[in-house]
């Protein structure tokens, strides 16, 4: 598992995506870890890459949360 996010990192992630994550997932990211359980468990690790937050792994690019913010 990836290390848990800090409150500040979670705030950056949500600000960047423009989406407030579900409370259960927020709690998971803050207390358990930032993903990485796998392979193939569908829990992509979220990481800051070149100053931007993103989910990584095969198929993770399909989860563009910024599109959901406009719905």
PQR file of N, CA, C, O and H, with PARSE charges and radii, in Angstrom:
ATOM      1  N   UNK A   1       0.839  -1.189   0.000 -0.4000 1.5000
ATOM      2  CA  UNK A   1       0.000   0.000   0.000 -0.0000 2.0000
ATOM      3  C   UNK A   1       0.881   1.248   0.000  0.5500 1.7000
ATOM      4  O   UNK A   1       1.956   1.283   0.599 -0.5500 1.4000
ATOM      5  N   UNK A   2       0.392   2.248  -0.680 -0.4000 1.5000
ATOM      6  CA  UNK A   2       1.032   3.571  -0.630 -0.0000 2.0000
ATOM      7  C   UNK A   2       0.773   4.172   0.753  0.5500 1.7000
ATOM      8  O   UNK A   2      -0.194   3.804   1.420 -0.5500 1.4000
ATOM      9  H   UNK A   2      -0.481   2.219  -1.167  0.4000 1.0000
ATOM     10  N   UNK A   3       1.624   5.085   1.177 -0.4000 1.5000
ATOM     11  CA  UNK A   3       1.393   5.787   2.435 -0.0000 2.0000
ATOM     12  C   UNK A   3       0.099   6.591   2.335  0.5500 1.7000
ATOM     13  O   UNK A   3      -0.287   7.013   1.245 -0.5500 1.4000
ATOM     14  H   UNK A   3       2.409   5.384   0.635  0.4000 1.0000
ATOM     15  N   UNK A   4      -0.577   6.807   3.476 -0.4000 1.5000
ATOM     16  CA  UNK A   4      -1.777   7.651   3.460 -0.0000 2.0000
ATOM     17  C   UNK A   4      -1.435   9.080   3.035  0.5500 1.7000
ATOM     18  O   UNK A   4      -0.299   9.531   3.182 -0.5500 1.4000
ATOM     19  H   UNK A   4      -0.264   6.465   4.362  0.4000 1.0000
ATOM     20  N   UNK A   5      -2.432   9.777   2.511 -0.4000 1.5000
ATOM     21  CA  UNK A   5      -2.275  11.187   2.173 -0.0000 2.0000
ATOM     22  C   UNK A   5      -2.420  12.027   3.433  0.5500 1.7000
ATOM     23  O   UNK A   5      -3.027  11.596   4.414 -0.5500 1.4000
ATOM     24  H   UNK A   5      -3.355   9.411   2.392  0.4000 1.0000
ATOM     25  N   UNK A   6      -1.866  13.211   3.395 -0.4000 1.5000
ATOM     26  CA  UNK A   6      -2.113  14.185   4.456 -0.0000 2.0000
ATOM     27  C   UNK A   6      -3.393  14.942   4.101  0.5500 1.7000
ATOM     28  O   UNK A   6      -3.884  14.859   2.976 -0.5500 1.4000
ATOM     29  H   UNK A   6      -1.373  13.561   2.598  0.4000 1.0000
ATOM     30  N   UNK A   7      -3.917  15.671   5.066 -0.4000 1.5000
ATOM     31  CA  UNK A   7      -5.097  16.513   4.794 -0.0000 2.0000
ATOM     32  C   UNK A   7      -4.796  17.487   3.661  0.5500 1.7000
ATOM     33  O   UNK A   7      -5.632  17.708   2.785 -0.5500 1.4000
ATOM     34  H   UNK A   7      -3.517  15.738   5.980  0.4000 1.0000
ATOM     35  N   UNK A   8      -3.596  18.068   3.683 -0.4000 1.5000
ATOM     36  CA  UNK A   8      -3.211  19.025   2.647 -0.0000 2.0000
ATOM     37  C   UNK A   8      -3.141  18.385   1.268  0.5500 1.7000
ATOM     38  O   UNK A   8      -3.584  18.973   0.281 -0.5500 1.4000
ATOM     39  H   UNK A   8      -2.917  17.889   4.395  0.4000 1.0000
ATOM     40  N   UNK A   9      -2.580  17.176   1.201 -0.4000 1.5000
ATOM     41  CA  UNK A   9      -2.492  16.484  -0.087 -0.0000 2.0000
ATOM     42  C   UNK A   9      -3.876  16.137  -0.624  0.5500 1.7000
ATOM     43  O   UNK A   9      -4.137  16.275  -1.819 -0.5500 1.4000
ATOM     44  H   UNK A   9      -2.220  16.699   2.002  0.4000 1.0000
ATOM     45  N   UNK A  10      -4.758  15.686   0.261 -0.4000 1.5000
ATOM     46  CA  UNK A  10      -6.120  15.384  -0.163 -0.0000 2.0000
ATOM     47  C   UNK A  10      -6.816  16.647  -0.667  0.5500 1.7000
ATOM     48  O   UNK A  10      -7.533  16.601  -1.667 -0.5500 1.4000
ATOM     49  H   UNK A  10      -4.546  15.574   1.231  0.4000 1.0000
ATOM     50  N   UNK A  11      -6.613  17.761   0.011 -0.4000 1.5000
ATOM     51  CA  UNK A  11      -7.200  19.033  -0.425 -0.0000 2.0000
ATOM     52  C   UNK A  11      -6.681  19.423  -1.808  0.5500 1.7000
ATOM     53  O   UNK A  11      -7.451  19.885  -2.650 -0.5500 1.4000
ATOM     54  H   UNK A  11      -6.031  17.798   0.824  0.4000 1.0000
ATOM     55  N   UNK A  12      -5.376  19.237  -2.048 -0.4000 1.5000
ATOM     56  CA  UNK A  12      -4.795  19.534  -3.372 -0.0000 2.0000
ATOM     57  C   UNK A  12      -5.416  18.649  -4.447  0.5500 1.7000
ATOM     58  O   UNK A  12      -5.777  19.127  -5.523 -0.5500 1.4000
ATOM     59  H   UNK A  12      -4.752  18.861  -1.363  0.4000 1.0000
ATOM     60  N   UNK A  13      -5.539  17.352  -4.149 -0.4000 1.5000
ATOM     61  CA  UNK A  13      -6.116  16.400  -5.099 -0.0000 2.0000
ATOM     62  C   UNK A  13      -7.539  16.802  -5.476  0.5500 1.7000
ATOM     63  O   UNK A  13      -7.889  16.826  -6.656 -0.5500 1.4000
ATOM     64  H   UNK A  13      -5.246  16.963  -3.275  0.4000 1.0000
ATOM     65  N   UNK A  14      -8.351  17.116  -4.483 -0.4000 1.5000
ATOM     66  CA  UNK A  14      -9.737  17.493  -4.752 -0.0000 2.0000
ATOM     67  C   UNK A  14      -9.817  18.827  -5.482  0.5500 1.7000
ATOM     68  O   UNK A  14     -10.669  18.998  -6.354 -0.5500 1.4000
ATOM     69  H   UNK A  14      -8.066  17.097  -3.525  0.4000 1.0000
ATOM     70  N   UNK A  15      -8.954  19.767  -5.146 -0.4000 1.5000
ATOM     71  CA  UNK A  15      -8.948  21.058  -5.840 -0.0000 2.0000
ATOM     72  C   UNK A  15      -8.537  20.877  -7.299  0.5500 1.7000
ATOM     73  O   UNK A  15      -9.118  21.492  -8.193 -0.5500 1.4000
ATOM     74  H   UNK A  15      -8.262  19.628  -4.438  0.4000 1.0000
ATOM     75  N   UNK A  16      -7.538  20.034  -7.535 -0.4000 1.5000
ATOM     76  CA  UNK A  16      -7.077  19.806  -8.906 -0.0000 2.0000
ATOM     77  C   UNK A  16      -8.155  19.144  -9.758  0.5500 1.7000
ATOM     78  O   UNK A  16      -8.358  19.524 -10.911 -0.5500 1.4000
ATOM     79  H   UNK A  16      -7.067  19.534  -6.809  0.4000 1.0000
ATOM     80  N   UNK A  17      -8.845  18.156  -9.195 -0.4000 1.5000
ATOM     81  CA  UNK A  17      -9.864  17.441  -9.970 -0.0000 2.0000
ATOM     82  C   UNK A  17     -11.189  18.179  -9.994  0.5500 1.7000
ATOM     83  O   UNK A  17     -12.021  17.927 -10.867 -0.5500 1.4000
ATOM     84  H   UNK A  17      -8.681  17.847  -8.258  0.4000 1.0000
ATOM     85  N   UNK A  18     -11.401  19.088  -9.050 -0.4000 1.5000
ATOM     86  CA  UNK A  18     -12.671  19.794  -8.974 -0.0000 2.0000
ATOM     87  C   UNK A  18     -13.797  18.924  -8.453  0.5500 1.7000
ATOM     88  O   UNK A  18     -14.971  19.219  -8.674 -0.5500 1.4000
ATOM     89  H   UNK A  18     -10.726  19.293  -8.342  0.4000 1.0000
ATOM     90  N   UNK A  19     -13.436  17.842  -7.756 -0.4000 1.5000
ATOM     91  CA  UNK A  19     -14.419  16.885  -7.255 -0.0000 2.0000
ATOM     92  C   UNK A  19     -14.123  16.586  -5.787  0.5500 1.7000
ATOM     93  O   UNK A  19     -12.982  16.299  -5.423 -0.5500 1.4000
ATOM     94  H   UNK A  19     -12.482  17.602  -7.576  0.4000 1.0000
ATOM     95  N   UNK A  20     -15.159  16.656  -4.946 -0.4000 1.5000
ATOM     96  CA  UNK A  20     -15.003  16.178  -3.569 -0.0000 2.0000
ATOM     97  C   UNK A  20     -15.246  14.676  -3.606  0.5500 1.7000
ATOM     98  O   UNK A  20     -16.310  14.209  -4.011 -0.5500 1.4000
ATOM     99  H   UNK A  20     -16.085  16.889  -5.242  0.4000 1.0000
ATOM    100  N   UNK A  21     -14.243  13.939  -3.177 -0.4000 1.5000
ATOM    101  CA  UNK A  21     -14.337  12.484  -3.203 -0.0000 2.0000
ATOM    102  C   UNK A  21     -15.340  11.997  -2.164  0.5500 1.7000
ATOM    103  O   UNK A  21     -15.592  12.688  -1.177 -0.5500 1.4000
ATOM    104  H   UNK A  21     -13.378  14.318  -2.848  0.4000 1.0000
ATOM    105  N   UNK A  22     -15.915  10.813  -2.376 -0.4000 1.5000
ATOM    106  CA  UNK A  22     -16.844  10.256  -1.374 -0.0000 2.0000
ATOM    107  C   UNK A  22     -16.162  10.125  -0.014  0.5500 1.7000
ATOM    108  O   UNK A  22     -14.972   9.824   0.074 -0.5500 1.4000
ATOM    109  H   UNK A  22     -15.710  10.252  -3.178  0.4000 1.0000
ATOM    110  N   UNK A  23     -16.933  10.354   1.030 -0.4000 1.5000
ATOM    111  CA  UNK A  23     -16.384  10.384   2.386 -0.0000 2.0000
ATOM    112  C   UNK A  23     -15.634   9.100   2.749  0.5500 1.7000
ATOM    113  O   UNK A  23     -14.580   9.158   3.383 -0.5500 1.4000
ATOM    114  H   UNK A  23     -17.900  10.599   0.959  0.4000 1.0000
ATOM    115  N   UNK A  24     -16.166   7.949   2.355 -0.4000 1.5000
ATOM    116  CA  UNK A  24     -15.506   6.677   2.667 -0.0000 2.0000
ATOM    117  C   UNK A  24     -14.139   6.583   1.995  0.5500 1.7000
ATOM    118  O   UNK A  24     -13.185   6.089   2.596 -0.5500 1.4000
ATOM    119  H   UNK A  24     -17.022   7.902   1.840  0.4000 1.0000
ATOM    120  N   UNK A  25     -14.038   7.060   0.736 -0.4000 1.5000
ATOM    121  CA  UNK A  25     -12.766   7.019   0.027 -0.0000 2.0000
ATOM    122  C   UNK A  25     -11.793   8.028   0.616  0.5500 1.7000
ATOM    123  O   UNK A  25     -10.597   7.752   0.713 -0.5500 1.4000
ATOM    124  H   UNK A  25     -14.813   7.461   0.248  0.4000 1.0000
ATOM    125  N   UNK A  26     -12.292   9.196   1.009 -0.4000 1.5000
ATOM    126  CA  UNK A  26     -11.452  10.204   1.651 -0.0000 2.0000
ATOM    127  C   UNK A  26     -10.834   9.618   2.926  0.5500 1.7000
ATOM    128  O   UNK A  26      -9.638   9.772   3.169 -0.5500 1.4000
ATOM    129  H   UNK A  26     -13.263   9.421   0.930  0.4000 1.0000
ATOM    130  N   UNK A  27     -11.654   8.951   3.730 -0.4000 1.5000
ATOM    131  CA  UNK A  27     -11.177   8.335   4.964 -0.0000 2.0000
ATOM    132  C   UNK A  27     -10.129   7.272   4.666  0.5500 1.7000
ATOM    133  O   UNK A  27      -9.117   7.185   5.361 -0.5500 1.4000
ATOM    134  H   UNK A  27     -12.626   8.827   3.533  0.4000 1.0000
ATOM    135  N   UNK A  28     -10.365   6.462   3.636 -0.4000 1.5000
ATOM    136  CA  UNK A  28      -9.412   5.445   3.233 -0.0000 2.0000
ATOM    137  C   UNK A  28      -8.073   6.082   2.863  0.5500 1.7000
ATOM    138  O   UNK A  28      -7.021   5.633   3.318 -0.5500 1.4000
ATOM    139  H   UNK A  28     -11.187   6.532   3.071  0.4000 1.0000
ATOM    140  N   UNK A  29      -8.115   7.130   2.035 -0.4000 1.5000
ATOM    141  CA  UNK A  29      -6.885   7.791   1.604 -0.0000 2.0000
ATOM    142  C   UNK A  29      -6.123   8.400   2.764  0.5500 1.7000
ATOM    143  O   UNK A  29      -4.892   8.417   2.758 -0.5500 1.4000
ATOM    144  H   UNK A  29      -8.970   7.495   1.666  0.4000 1.0000
ATOM    145  N   UNK A  30      -6.835   8.898   3.754 -0.4000 1.5000
ATOM    146  CA  UNK A  30      -6.205   9.558   4.900 -0.0000 2.0000
ATOM    147  C   UNK A  30      -5.714   8.586   5.975  0.5500 1.7000
ATOM    148  O   UNK A  30      -4.725   8.868   6.652 -0.5500 1.4000
ATOM    149  H   UNK A  30      -7.835   8.885   3.759  0.4000 1.0000
ATOM    150  N   UNK A  31      -6.387   7.451   6.142 -0.4000 1.5000
ATOM    151  CA  UNK A  31      -6.063   6.559   7.255 -0.0000 2.0000
ATOM    152  C   UNK A  31      -5.387   5.253   6.852  0.5500 1.7000
ATOM    153  O   UNK A  31      -4.556   4.729   7.593 -0.5500 1.4000
ATOM    154  H   UNK A  31      -7.191   7.222   5.592  0.4000 1.0000
ATOM    155  N   UNK A  32      -5.738   4.727   5.685 -0.4000 1.5000
ATOM    156  CA  UNK A  32      -5.221   3.418   5.277 -0.0000 2.0000
ATOM    157  C   UNK A  32      -4.052   3.570   4.318  0.5500 1.7000
ATOM    158  O   UNK A  32      -2.947   3.107   4.601 -0.5500 1.4000
ATOM    159  H   UNK A  32      -6.413   5.152   5.083  0.4000 1.0000
ATOM    160  N   UNK A  33      -4.289   4.210   3.198 -0.4000 1.5000
ATOM    161  CA  UNK A  33      -3.238   4.397   2.211 -0.0000 2.0000
ATOM    162  C   UNK A  33      -3.792   4.978   0.932  0.5500 1.7000
ATOM    163  O   UNK A  33      -5.004   4.996   0.716 -0.5500 1.4000
ATOM    164  H   UNK A  33      -5.186   4.587   2.968  0.4000 1.0000
ATOM    165  N   UNK A  34      -2.904   5.450   0.091 -0.4000 1.5000
ATOM    166  CA  UNK A  34      -3.295   6.101  -1.162 -0.0000 2.0000
ATOM    167  C   UNK A  34      -3.395   5.097  -2.309  0.5500 1.7000
ATOM    168  O   UNK A  34      -3.077   5.417  -3.454 -0.5500 1.4000
ATOM    169  H   UNK A  34      -1.919   5.436   0.267  0.4000 1.0000
ATOM    170  N   UNK A  35      -3.838   3.884  -1.993 -0.4000 1.5000
ATOM    171  CA  UNK A  35      -4.030   2.871  -3.025 -0.0000 2.0000
ATOM    172  C   UNK A  35      -2.851   1.942  -3.137  0.5500 1.7000
ATOM    173  O   UNK A  35      -1.956   1.919  -2.292 -0.5500 1.4000
ATOM    174  H   UNK A  35      -4.096   3.624  -1.062  0.4000 1.0000
ATOM    175  N   UNK A  36      -2.878   1.178  -4.208 -0.4000 1.5000
ATOM    176  CA  UNK A  36      -1.786   0.269  -4.472 -0.0000 2.0000
ATOM    177  C   UNK A  36      -2.069  -1.171  -4.109  0.5500 1.7000
ATOM    178  O   UNK A  36      -1.187  -2.020  -4.241 -0.5500 1.4000
ATOM    179  H   UNK A  36      -3.605   1.198  -4.895  0.4000 1.0000
ATOM    180  N   UNK A  37      -3.287  -1.474  -3.652 -0.4000 1.5000
ATOM    181  CA  UNK A  37      -3.631  -2.870  -3.380 -0.0000 2.0000
ATOM    182  C   UNK A  37      -3.880  -3.560  -4.702  0.5500 1.7000
ATOM    183  O   UNK A  37      -4.716  -3.116  -5.489 -0.5500 1.4000
ATOM    184  H   UNK A  37      -4.003  -0.784  -3.546  0.4000 1.0000
ATOM    185  N   UNK A  38      -3.190  -4.598  -4.945 -0.4000 1.5000
ATOM    186  CA  UNK A  38      -3.404  -5.256  -6.228 -0.0000 2.0000
ATOM    187  C   UNK A  38      -2.390  -6.353  -6.411  0.5500 1.7000
ATOM    188  O   UNK A  38      -1.710  -6.742  -5.461 -0.5500 1.4000
ATOM    189  H   UNK A  38      -2.511  -4.958  -4.306  0.4000 1.0000
ATOM    190  N   UNK A  39      -2.285  -6.841  -7.583 -0.4000 1.5000
ATOM    191  CA  UNK A  39      -2.809  -6.278  -8.830 -0.0000 2.0000
ATOM    192  C   UNK A  39      -4.280  -6.635  -9.054  0.5500 1.7000
ATOM    193  O   UNK A  39      -4.827  -7.558  -8.451 -0.5500 1.4000
ATOM    194  H   UNK A  39      -2.837  -6.525  -8.354  0.4000 1.0000
ATOM    195  N   UNK A  40      -4.884  -5.868  -9.938 -0.4000 1.5000
ATOM    196  CA  UNK A  40      -6.233  -6.121 -10.453 -0.0000 2.0000
ATOM    197  C   UNK A  40      -7.336  -6.030  -9.415  0.5500 1.7000
ATOM    198  O   UNK A  40      -8.390  -6.645  -9.580 -0.5500 1.4000
ATOM    199  H   UNK A  40      -4.440  -5.118 -10.429  0.4000 1.0000
ATOM    200  N   UNK A  41      -7.111  -5.270  -8.344 -0.4000 1.5000
ATOM    201  CA  UNK A  41      -8.190  -5.060  -7.385 -0.0000 2.0000
ATOM    202  C   UNK A  41      -8.931  -3.751  -7.650  0.5500 1.7000
ATOM    203  O   UNK A  41      -9.864  -3.408  -6.924 -0.5500 1.4000
ATOM    204  H   UNK A  41      -6.255  -4.771  -8.210  0.4000 1.0000
ATOM    205  N   UNK A  42      -8.522  -3.026  -8.679 -0.4000 1.5000
ATOM    206  CA  UNK A  42      -9.211  -1.802  -9.051 -0.0000 2.0000
ATOM    207  C   UNK A  42      -8.949  -0.629  -8.129  0.5500 1.7000
ATOM    208  O   UNK A  42      -9.672   0.367  -8.178 -0.5500 1.4000
ATOM    209  H   UNK A  42      -7.764  -3.306  -9.268  0.4000 1.0000
ATOM    210  N   UNK A  43      -7.949  -0.724  -7.306 -0.4000 1.5000
ATOM    211  CA  UNK A  43      -7.628   0.351  -6.383 -0.0000 2.0000
ATOM    212  C   UNK A  43      -6.308   0.970  -6.817  0.5500 1.7000
ATOM    213  O   UNK A  43      -5.240   0.643  -6.300 -0.5500 1.4000
ATOM    214  H   UNK A  43      -7.362  -1.533  -7.267  0.4000 1.0000
ATOM    215  N   UNK A  44      -6.417   1.866  -7.776 -0.4000 1.5000
ATOM    216  CA  UNK A  44      -5.224   2.478  -8.344 -0.0000 2.0000
ATOM    217  C   UNK A  44      -4.571   3.412  -7.325  0.5500 1.7000
ATOM    218  O   UNK A  44      -5.267   4.140  -6.617 -0.5500 1.4000
ATOM    219  H   UNK A  44      -7.285   2.131  -8.196  0.4000 1.0000
ATOM    220  N   UNK A  45      -3.245   3.397  -7.249 -0.4000 1.5000
ATOM    221  CA  UNK A  45      -2.578   4.353  -6.364 -0.0000 2.0000
ATOM    222  C   UNK A  45      -2.705   5.765  -6.924  0.5500 1.7000
ATOM    223  O   UNK A  45      -2.596   5.981  -8.131 -0.5500 1.4000
ATOM    224  H   UNK A  45      -2.679   2.806  -7.825  0.4000 1.0000
ATOM    225  N   UNK A  46      -2.935   6.718  -6.033 -0.4000 1.5000
ATOM    226  CA  UNK A  46      -2.974   8.125  -6.428 -0.0000 2.0000
ATOM    227  C   UNK A  46      -1.649   8.741  -6.004  0.5500 1.7000
ATOM    228  O   UNK A  46      -1.232   8.624  -4.852 -0.5500 1.4000
ATOM    229  H   UNK A  46      -3.024   6.542  -5.053  0.4000 1.0000
ATOM    230  N   UNK A  47      -0.992   9.403  -6.960 -0.4000 1.5000
ATOM    231  CA  UNK A  47       0.341   9.965  -6.717 -0.0000 2.0000
ATOM    232  C   UNK A  47       0.455  11.341  -7.353  0.5500 1.7000
ATOM    233  O   UNK A  47      -0.238  11.662  -8.319 -0.5500 1.4000
ATOM    234  H   UNK A  47      -1.330   9.498  -7.896  0.4000 1.0000
ATOM    235  N   UNK A  48       1.347  12.143  -6.786 -0.4000 1.5000
ATOM    236  CA  UNK A  48       1.669  13.428  -7.392 -0.0000 2.0000
ATOM    237  C   UNK A  48       2.826  13.177  -8.357  0.5500 1.7000
ATOM    238  O   UNK A  48       3.910  12.761  -7.948 -0.5500 1.4000
ATOM    239  H   UNK A  48       1.910  11.882  -6.001  0.4000 1.0000
ATOM    240  N   UNK A  49       2.580  13.435  -9.645 -0.4000 1.5000
ATOM    241  CA  UNK A  49       3.575  13.226 -10.690 -0.0000 2.0000
ATOM    242  C   UNK A  49       3.781  14.557 -11.402  0.5500 1.7000
ATOM    243  O   UNK A  49       2.842  15.115 -11.969 -0.5500 1.4000
ATOM    244  H   UNK A  49       1.700  13.773  -9.978  0.4000 1.0000
ATOM    245  N   UNK A  50       5.007  15.063 -11.371 -0.4000 1.5000
ATOM    246  CA  UNK A  50       5.347  16.341 -11.984 -0.0000 2.0000
ATOM    247  C   UNK A  50       4.389  17.442 -11.537  0.5500 1.7000
ATOM    248  O   UNK A  50       3.925  18.248 -12.342 -0.5500 1.4000
ATOM    249  H   UNK A  50       5.770  14.609 -10.911  0.4000 1.0000
ATOM    250  N   UNK A  51       4.103  17.457 -10.225 -0.4000 1.5000
ATOM    251  CA  UNK A  51       3.281  18.508  -9.643 -0.0000 2.0000
ATOM    252  C   UNK A  51       1.779  18.348  -9.810  0.5500 1.7000
ATOM    253  O   UNK A  51       1.019  19.205  -9.358 -0.5500 1.4000
ATOM    254  H   UNK A  51       4.480  16.802  -9.571  0.4000 1.0000
ATOM    255  N   UNK A  52       1.331  17.273 -10.448 -0.4000 1.5000
ATOM    256  CA  UNK A  52      -0.104  17.042 -10.666 -0.0000 2.0000
ATOM    257  C   UNK A  52      -0.493  15.706 -10.049  0.5500 1.7000
ATOM    258  O   UNK A  52       0.277  14.747 -10.106 -0.5500 1.4000
ATOM    259  H   UNK A  52       1.948  16.577 -10.816  0.4000 1.0000
ATOM    260  N   UNK A  53      -1.675  15.637  -9.464 -0.4000 1.5000
ATOM    261  CA  UNK A  53      -2.175  14.392  -8.897 -0.0000 2.0000
ATOM    262  C   UNK A  53      -2.789  13.542  -9.997  0.5500 1.7000
ATOM    263  O   UNK A  53      -3.454  14.050 -10.900 -0.5500 1.4000
ATOM    264  H   UNK A  53      -2.300  16.416  -9.417  0.4000 1.0000
ATOM    265  N   UNK A  54      -2.550  12.224  -9.904 -0.4000 1.5000
ATOM    266  CA  UNK A  54      -3.128  11.310 -10.881 -0.0000 2.0000
ATOM    267  C   UNK A  54      -3.180   9.904 -10.294  0.5500 1.7000
ATOM    268  O   UNK A  54      -2.411   9.547  -9.402 -0.5500 1.4000
ATOM    269  H   UNK A  54      -2.010  11.812  -9.170  0.4000 1.0000
ATOM    270  N   UNK A  55      -4.106   9.125 -10.824 -0.4000 1.5000
ATOM    271  CA  UNK A  55      -4.175   7.722 -10.486 -0.0000 2.0000
ATOM    272  C   UNK A  55      -3.323   6.990 -11.505  0.5500 1.7000
ATOM    273  O   UNK A  55      -3.341   7.336 -12.686 -0.5500 1.4000
ATOM    274  H   UNK A  55      -4.731   9.415 -11.549  0.4000 1.0000
ATOM    275  N   UNK A  56      -2.576   5.983 -11.072 -0.4000 1.5000
ATOM    276  CA  UNK A  56      -1.674   5.267 -11.960 -0.0000 2.0000
ATOM    277  C   UNK A  56      -2.027   3.788 -12.013  0.5500 1.7000
ATOM    278  O   UNK A  56      -2.520   3.215 -11.042 -0.5500 1.4000
ATOM    279  H   UNK A  56      -2.561   5.701 -10.112  0.4000 1.0000
ATOM    280  N   UNK A  57      -1.763   3.181 -13.173 -0.4000 1.5000
ATOM    281  CA  UNK A  57      -2.000   1.762 -13.375 -0.0000 2.0000
ATOM    282  C   UNK A  57      -2.727   1.535 -14.683  0.5500 1.7000
ATOM    283  O   UNK A  57      -3.236   2.479 -15.288 -0.5500 1.4000
ATOM    284  H   UNK A  57      -1.362   3.647 -13.962  0.4000 1.0000
ATOM    285  N   UNK A  58      -2.778   0.298 -15.118 -0.4000 1.5000
ATOM    286  CA  UNK A  58      -3.477  -0.035 -16.364 -0.0000 2.0000
ATOM    287  C   UNK A  58      -4.949   0.324 -16.249  0.5500 1.7000
ATOM    288  O   UNK A  58      -5.660  -0.233 -15.412 -0.5500 1.4000
ATOM    289  H   UNK A  58      -2.364  -0.469 -14.627  0.4000 1.0000
ATOM    290  N   UNK A  59      -5.409   1.242 -17.074 -0.4000 1.5000
ATOM    291  CA  UNK A  59      -6.802   1.660 -17.073 -0.0000 2.0000
ATOM    292  C   UNK A  59      -7.095   2.845 -16.188  0.5500 1.7000
ATOM    293  O   UNK A  59      -8.207   3.372 -16.224 -0.5500 1.4000
ATOM    294  H   UNK A  59      -4.832   1.694 -17.753  0.4000 1.0000
ATOM    295  N   UNK A  60      -6.135   3.284 -15.393 -0.4000 1.5000
ATOM    296  CA  UNK A  60      -6.382   4.408 -14.486 -0.0000 2.0000
ATOM    297  C   UNK A  60      -6.687   5.685 -15.250  0.5500 1.7000
ATOM    298  O   UNK A  60      -7.388   6.558 -14.740 -0.5500 1.4000
ATOM    299  H   UNK A  60      -5.232   2.856 -15.365  0.4000 1.0000
ATOM    300  N   UNK A  61      -6.170   5.806 -16.467 -0.4000 1.5000
ATOM    301  CA  UNK A  61      -6.418   7.012 -17.251 -0.0000 2.0000
ATOM    302  C   UNK A  61      -7.880   7.132 -17.671  0.5500 1.7000
ATOM    303  O   UNK A  61      -8.300   8.189 -18.142 -0.5500 1.4000
ATOM    304  H   UNK A  61      -5.600   5.097 -16.881  0.4000 1.0000
ATOM    305  N   UNK A  62      -8.655   6.072 -17.508 -0.4000 1.5000
ATOM    306  CA  UNK A  62     -10.078   6.124 -17.846 -0.0000 2.0000
ATOM    307  C   UNK A  62     -10.868   6.890 -16.794  0.5500 1.7000
ATOM    308  O   UNK A  62     -11.985   7.329 -17.066 -0.5500 1.4000
ATOM    309  H   UNK A  62      -8.314   5.213 -17.126  0.4000 1.0000
ATOM    310  N   UNK A  63     -10.316   7.058 -15.611 -0.4000 1.5000
ATOM    311  CA  UNK A  63     -11.012   7.721 -14.518 -0.0000 2.0000
ATOM    312  C   UNK A  63     -10.651   9.204 -14.504  0.5500 1.7000
ATOM    313  O   UNK A  63      -9.836   9.634 -13.688 -0.5500 1.4000
ATOM    314  H   UNK A  63      -9.409   6.701 -15.390  0.4000 1.0000
ATOM    315  N   UNK A  64     -11.244   9.979 -15.390 -0.4000 1.5000
ATOM    316  CA  UNK A  64     -11.013  11.424 -15.453 -0.0000 2.0000
ATOM    317  C   UNK A  64     -12.104  12.094 -14.635  0.5500 1.7000
ATOM    318  O   UNK A  64     -13.185  12.381 -15.150 -0.5500 1.4000
ATOM    319  H   UNK A  64     -11.906   9.629 -16.053  0.4000 1.0000
ATOM    320  N   UNK A  65     -11.820  12.346 -13.350 -0.4000 1.5000
ATOM    321  CA  UNK A  65     -12.825  12.899 -12.460 -0.0000 2.0000
ATOM    322  C   UNK A  65     -13.225  14.317 -12.816  0.5500 1.7000
ATOM    323  O   UNK A  65     -14.303  14.767 -12.427 -0.5500 1.4000
ATOM    324  H   UNK A  65     -10.942  12.113 -12.931  0.4000 1.0000
ATOM    325  N   UNK A  66     -12.379  15.034 -13.548 -0.4000 1.5000
ATOM    326  CA  UNK A  66     -12.734  16.399 -13.906 -0.0000 2.0000
ATOM    327  C   UNK A  66     -13.970  16.425 -14.785  0.5500 1.7000
ATOM    328  O   UNK A  66     -14.700  17.415 -14.785 -0.5500 1.4000
ATOM    329  H   UNK A  66     -11.503  14.668 -13.863  0.4000 1.0000
ATOM    330  N   UNK A  67     -14.224  15.351 -15.542 -0.4000 1.5000
ATOM    331  CA  UNK A  67     -15.445  15.285 -16.361 -0.0000 2.0000
ATOM    332  C   UNK A  67     -16.672  15.188 -15.478  0.5500 1.7000
ATOM    333  O   UNK A  67     -17.731  15.703 -15.838 -0.5500 1.4000
ATOM    334  H   UNK A  67     -13.630  14.546 -15.542  0.4000 1.0000
ATOM    335  N   UNK A  68     -16.555  14.536 -14.327 -0.4000 1.5000
ATOM    336  CA  UNK A  68     -17.684  14.379 -13.433 -0.0000 2.0000
ATOM    337  C   UNK A  68     -18.090  15.704 -12.783  0.5500 1.7000
ATOM    338  O   UNK A  68     -19.256  15.906 -12.445 -0.5500 1.4000
ATOM    339  H   UNK A  68     -15.695  14.118 -14.034  0.4000 1.0000
ATOM    340  N   UNK A  69     -17.134  16.587 -12.614 -0.4000 1.5000
ATOM    341  CA  UNK A  69     -17.429  17.866 -11.969 -0.0000 2.0000
ATOM    342  C   UNK A  69     -18.399  18.689 -12.793  0.5500 1.7000
ATOM    343  O   UNK A  69     -19.134  19.506 -12.240 -0.5500 1.4000
ATOM    344  H   UNK A  69     -16.186  16.423 -12.888  0.4000 1.0000
ATOM    345  N   UNK A  70     -18.417  18.494 -14.093 -0.4000 1.5000
ATOM    346  CA  UNK A  70     -19.282  19.271 -14.973 -0.0000 2.0000
ATOM    347  C   UNK A  70     -20.699  18.689 -15.048  0.5500 1.7000
ATOM    348  O   UNK A  70     -21.604  19.325 -15.588 -0.5500 1.4000
ATOM    349  H   UNK A  70     -17.820  17.830 -14.542  0.4000 1.0000
ATOM    350  N   UNK A  71     -20.890  17.484 -14.507 -0.4000 1.5000
ATOM    351  CA  UNK A  71     -22.203  16.816 -14.593 -0.0000 2.0000
ATOM    352  C   UNK A  71     -23.132  17.334 -13.537  0.5500 1.7000
ATOM    353  O   UNK A  71     -24.278  16.892 -13.452 -0.5500 1.4000
ATOM    354  H   UNK A  71     -20.155  16.967 -14.068  0.4000 1.0000
TER
END
